[in-house]
Amino acid sequence: MSFLKKLFGGGGGSSAPSAPAETYQGYTIFAEPIKDGGTWRISARIEKEIAGEIKAHQLVRADTLQSYEDAVKASVAKAQMLIDQQGDLIFE
């Protein structure tokens, strides 16, 4: 249960710095790595405005990395790969 609390933000405050949003093929990617013990779990929010409404998809992967900076880079790369593979289908 504590894993789920950590994964979904119920395990207390995270001291994660804020990474700048990146734009990729009309999508906005917010890298939001999740602190998991001494490592960072890959996580990102992908947003896009469709028909005047902001659609969002939360990407969380099991991969963990030692540094926050590496986790941010990997989170953006995974989000870009998901966009390339699925496009707007990620919002369904």
mmCIF file of the C-alpha atoms, coordinates in Angstrom:
data_MODEL
# 
_entry.id   MODEL 
# 
loop_
_atom_site.group_PDB 
_atom_site.id 
_atom_site.type_symbol 
_atom_site.label_atom_id 
_atom_site.label_alt_id 
_atom_site.label_comp_id 
_atom_site.label_asym_id 
_atom_site.label_entity_id 
_atom_site.label_seq_id 
_atom_site.pdbx_PDB_ins_code 
_atom_site.Cartn_x 
_atom_site.Cartn_y 
_atom_site.Cartn_z 
_atom_site.occupancy 
_atom_site.B_iso_or_equiv 
_atom_site.pdbx_formal_charge 
_atom_site.auth_seq_id 
_atom_site.auth_comp_id 
_atom_site.auth_asym_id 
_atom_site.auth_atom_id 
_atom_site.pdbx_PDB_model_num 
ATOM 1  C CA . MET A 1 1  ? 0.000   0.000  0.000   1.00 0.00 ? 1  MET A CA 1 
ATOM 2  C CA . SER A 1 2  ? 2.833   2.434  0.775   1.00 0.00 ? 2  SER A CA 1 
ATOM 3  C CA . PHE A 1 3  ? 4.100   2.034  -2.800  1.00 0.00 ? 3  PHE A CA 1 
ATOM 4  C CA . LEU A 1 4  ? 0.736   3.230  -4.130  1.00 0.00 ? 4  LEU A CA 1 
ATOM 5  C CA . LYS A 1 5  ? 0.727   6.155  -1.722  1.00 0.00 ? 5  LYS A CA 1 
ATOM 6  C CA . LYS A 1 6  ? 4.166   7.186  -2.957  1.00 0.00 ? 6  LYS A CA 1 
ATOM 7  C CA . LEU A 1 7  ? 3.196   6.636  -6.575  1.00 0.00 ? 7  LEU A CA 1 
ATOM 8  C CA . PHE A 1 8  ? 0.033   8.721  -6.390  1.00 0.00 ? 8  PHE A CA 1 
ATOM 9  C CA . GLY A 1 9  ? 1.208   11.383 -3.978  1.00 0.00 ? 9  GLY A CA 1 
ATOM 10 C CA . GLY A 1 10 ? -0.328  10.132 -0.748  1.00 0.00 ? 10 GLY A CA 1 
ATOM 11 C CA . GLY A 1 11 ? 2.983   9.405  0.917   1.00 0.00 ? 11 GLY A CA 1 
ATOM 12 C CA . GLY A 1 12 ? 3.823   12.888 2.102   1.00 0.00 ? 12 GLY A CA 1 
ATOM 13 C CA . GLY A 1 13 ? 5.384   15.878 0.423   1.00 0.00 ? 13 GLY A CA 1 
ATOM 14 C CA . SER A 1 14 ? 7.926   15.473 -2.322  1.00 0.00 ? 14 SER A CA 1 
ATOM 15 C CA . SER A 1 15 ? 10.945  17.736 -2.397  1.00 0.00 ? 15 SER A CA 1 
ATOM 16 C CA . ALA A 1 16 ? 11.142  17.536 -6.188  1.00 0.00 ? 16 ALA A CA 1 
ATOM 17 C CA . PRO A 1 17 ? 12.252  20.687 -7.950  1.00 0.00 ? 17 PRO A CA 1 
ATOM 18 C CA . SER A 1 18 ? 10.065  21.907 -10.782 1.00 0.00 ? 18 SER A CA 1 
ATOM 19 C CA . ALA A 1 19 ? 11.230  21.099 -14.318 1.00 0.00 ? 19 ALA A CA 1 
ATOM 20 C CA . PRO A 1 20 ? 10.252  23.463 -17.145 1.00 0.00 ? 20 PRO A CA 1 
ATOM 21 C CA . ALA A 1 21 ? 7.507   22.315 -19.503 1.00 0.00 ? 21 ALA A CA 1 
ATOM 22 C CA . GLU A 1 22 ? 8.560   21.243 -22.988 1.00 0.00 ? 22 GLU A CA 1 
ATOM 23 C CA . THR A 1 23 ? 6.567   21.501 -26.207 1.00 0.00 ? 23 THR A CA 1 
ATOM 24 C CA . TYR A 1 24 ? 6.671   18.563 -28.626 1.00 0.00 ? 24 TYR A CA 1 
ATOM 25 C CA . GLN A 1 25 ? 4.545   18.251 -31.790 1.00 0.00 ? 25 GLN A CA 1 
ATOM 26 C CA . GLY A 1 26 ? 1.742   20.383 -30.331 1.00 0.00 ? 26 GLY A CA 1 
ATOM 27 C CA . TYR A 1 27 ? 1.774   18.635 -26.934 1.00 0.00 ? 27 TYR A CA 1 
ATOM 28 C CA . THR A 1 28 ? 3.068   20.068 -23.677 1.00 0.00 ? 28 THR A CA 1 
ATOM 29 C CA . ILE A 1 29 ? 5.153   17.706 -21.555 1.00 0.00 ? 29 ILE A CA 1 
ATOM 30 C CA . PHE A 1 30 ? 5.602   18.303 -17.839 1.00 0.00 ? 30 PHE A CA 1 
ATOM 31 C CA . ALA A 1 31 ? 8.340   16.043 -16.445 1.00 0.00 ? 31 ALA A CA 1 
ATOM 32 C CA . GLU A 1 32 ? 7.259   15.121 -12.906 1.00 0.00 ? 32 GLU A CA 1 
ATOM 33 C CA . PRO A 1 33 ? 9.616   12.416 -11.587 1.00 0.00 ? 33 PRO A CA 1 
ATOM 34 C CA . ILE A 1 34 ? 8.394   10.767 -8.394  1.00 0.00 ? 34 ILE A CA 1 
ATOM 35 C CA . LYS A 1 35 ? 10.777  10.385 -5.448  1.00 0.00 ? 35 LYS A CA 1 
ATOM 36 C CA . ASP A 1 36 ? 10.951  6.683  -4.560  1.00 0.00 ? 36 ASP A CA 1 
ATOM 37 C CA . GLY A 1 37 ? 13.315  6.085  -1.669  1.00 0.00 ? 37 GLY A CA 1 
ATOM 38 C CA . GLY A 1 38 ? 16.779  7.057  -2.904  1.00 0.00 ? 38 GLY A CA 1 
ATOM 39 C CA . THR A 1 39 ? 15.772  7.056  -6.589  1.00 0.00 ? 39 THR A CA 1 
ATOM 40 C CA . TRP A 1 40 ? 13.424  8.891  -8.971  1.00 0.00 ? 40 TRP A CA 1 
ATOM 41 C CA . ARG A 1 41 ? 10.614  7.121  -10.854 1.00 0.00 ? 41 ARG A CA 1 
ATOM 42 C CA . ILE A 1 42 ? 9.929   8.213  -14.454 1.00 0.00 ? 42 ILE A CA 1 
ATOM 43 C CA . SER A 1 43 ? 6.708   10.224 -14.631 1.00 0.00 ? 43 SER A CA 1 
ATOM 44 C CA . ALA A 1 44 ? 5.304   12.969 -16.838 1.00 0.00 ? 44 ALA A CA 1 
ATOM 45 C CA . ARG A 1 45 ? 2.030   14.716 -17.599 1.00 0.00 ? 45 ARG A CA 1 
ATOM 46 C CA . ILE A 1 46 ? 1.187   15.185 -21.279 1.00 0.00 ? 46 ILE A CA 1 
ATOM 47 C CA . GLU A 1 47 ? -1.317  17.875 -22.239 1.00 0.00 ? 47 GLU A CA 1 
ATOM 48 C CA . LYS A 1 48 ? -2.852  19.106 -25.460 1.00 0.00 ? 48 LYS A CA 1 
ATOM 49 C CA . GLU A 1 49 ? -5.708  21.448 -26.276 1.00 0.00 ? 49 GLU A CA 1 
ATOM 50 C CA . ILE A 1 50 ? -8.305  19.656 -28.408 1.00 0.00 ? 50 ILE A CA 1 
ATOM 51 C CA . ALA A 1 51 ? -11.511 21.424 -29.485 1.00 0.00 ? 51 ALA A CA 1 
ATOM 52 C CA . GLY A 1 52 ? -10.957 24.146 -26.884 1.00 0.00 ? 52 GLY A CA 1 
ATOM 53 C CA . GLU A 1 53 ? -10.504 21.670 -24.011 1.00 0.00 ? 53 GLU A CA 1 
ATOM 54 C CA . ILE A 1 54 ? -7.222  20.762 -22.308 1.00 0.00 ? 54 ILE A CA 1 
ATOM 55 C CA . LYS A 1 55 ? -6.756  16.985 -22.364 1.00 0.00 ? 55 LYS A CA 1 
ATOM 56 C CA . ALA A 1 56 ? -4.204  15.395 -20.031 1.00 0.00 ? 56 ALA A CA 1 
ATOM 57 C CA . HIS A 1 57 ? -2.540  12.007 -19.681 1.00 0.00 ? 57 HIS A CA 1 
ATOM 58 C CA . GLN A 1 58 ? -0.397  10.918 -16.723 1.00 0.00 ? 58 GLN A CA 1 
ATOM 59 C CA . LEU A 1 59 ? 2.557   8.717  -17.675 1.00 0.00 ? 59 LEU A CA 1 
ATOM 60 C CA . VAL A 1 60 ? 4.191   6.668  -14.889 1.00 0.00 ? 60 VAL A CA 1 
ATOM 61 C CA . ARG A 1 61 ? 6.806   4.005  -15.517 1.00 0.00 ? 61 ARG A CA 1 
ATOM 62 C CA . ALA A 1 62 ? 8.495   1.476  -13.253 1.00 0.00 ? 62 ALA A CA 1 
ATOM 63 C CA . ASP A 1 63 ? 11.957  2.679  -14.342 1.00 0.00 ? 63 ASP A CA 1 
ATOM 64 C CA . THR A 1 64 ? 13.943  4.482  -11.658 1.00 0.00 ? 64 THR A CA 1 
ATOM 65 C CA . LEU A 1 65 ? 17.080  6.574  -11.926 1.00 0.00 ? 65 LEU A CA 1 
ATOM 66 C CA . GLN A 1 66 ? 19.552  7.867  -9.355  1.00 0.00 ? 66 GLN A CA 1 
ATOM 67 C CA . SER A 1 67 ? 19.462  11.569 -10.213 1.00 0.00 ? 67 SER A CA 1 
ATOM 68 C CA . TYR A 1 68 ? 16.530  13.921 -10.609 1.00 0.00 ? 68 TYR A CA 1 
ATOM 69 C CA . GLU A 1 69 ? 18.048  15.428 -13.766 1.00 0.00 ? 69 GLU A CA 1 
ATOM 70 C CA . ASP A 1 70 ? 18.370  12.015 -15.431 1.00 0.00 ? 70 ASP A CA 1 
ATOM 71 C CA . ALA A 1 71 ? 14.787  11.179 -14.445 1.00 0.00 ? 71 ALA A CA 1 
ATOM 72 C CA . VAL A 1 72 ? 13.553  14.439 -16.018 1.00 0.00 ? 72 VAL A CA 1 
ATOM 73 C CA . LYS A 1 73 ? 15.362  13.658 -19.285 1.00 0.00 ? 73 LYS A CA 1 
ATOM 74 C CA . ALA A 1 74 ? 14.059  10.085 -19.326 1.00 0.00 ? 74 ALA A CA 1 
ATOM 75 C CA . SER A 1 75 ? 10.512  11.228 -18.484 1.00 0.00 ? 75 SER A CA 1 
ATOM 76 C CA . VAL A 1 76 ? 10.502  13.643 -21.428 1.00 0.00 ? 76 VAL A CA 1 
ATOM 77 C CA . ALA A 1 77 ? 11.962  10.995 -23.751 1.00 0.00 ? 77 ALA A CA 1 
ATOM 78 C CA . LYS A 1 78 ? 9.314   8.421  -22.705 1.00 0.00 ? 78 LYS A CA 1 
ATOM 79 C CA . ALA A 1 79 ? 6.563   11.005 -23.178 1.00 0.00 ? 79 ALA A CA 1 
ATOM 80 C CA . GLN A 1 80 ? 7.848   11.878 -26.663 1.00 0.00 ? 80 GLN A CA 1 
ATOM 81 C CA . MET A 1 81 ? 7.978   8.181  -27.569 1.00 0.00 ? 81 MET A CA 1 
ATOM 82 C CA . LEU A 1 82 ? 4.380   7.707  -26.377 1.00 0.00 ? 82 LEU A CA 1 
ATOM 83 C CA . ILE A 1 83 ? 3.253   10.713 -28.429 1.00 0.00 ? 83 ILE A CA 1 
ATOM 84 C CA . ASP A 1 84 ? 5.024   9.329  -31.513 1.00 0.00 ? 84 ASP A CA 1 
ATOM 85 C CA . GLN A 1 85 ? 3.427   5.904  -31.036 1.00 0.00 ? 85 GLN A CA 1 
ATOM 86 C CA . GLN A 1 86 ? -0.123  6.843  -30.046 1.00 0.00 ? 86 GLN A CA 1 
ATOM 87 C CA . GLY A 1 87 ? -0.753  10.526 -30.760 1.00 0.00 ? 87 GLY A CA 1 
ATOM 88 C CA . ASP A 1 88 ? -4.135  11.750 -29.521 1.00 0.00 ? 88 ASP A CA 1 
ATOM 89 C CA . LEU A 1 89 ? -5.196  8.189  -28.634 1.00 0.00 ? 89 LEU A CA 1 
ATOM 90 C CA . ILE A 1 90 ? -3.430  8.630  -25.286 1.00 0.00 ? 90 ILE A CA 1 
ATOM 91 C CA . PHE A 1 91 ? -6.392  10.773 -24.182 1.00 0.00 ? 91 PHE A CA 1 
ATOM 92 C CA . GLU A 1 92 ? -9.010  8.072  -24.789 1.00 0.00 ? 92 GLU A CA 1 
# 
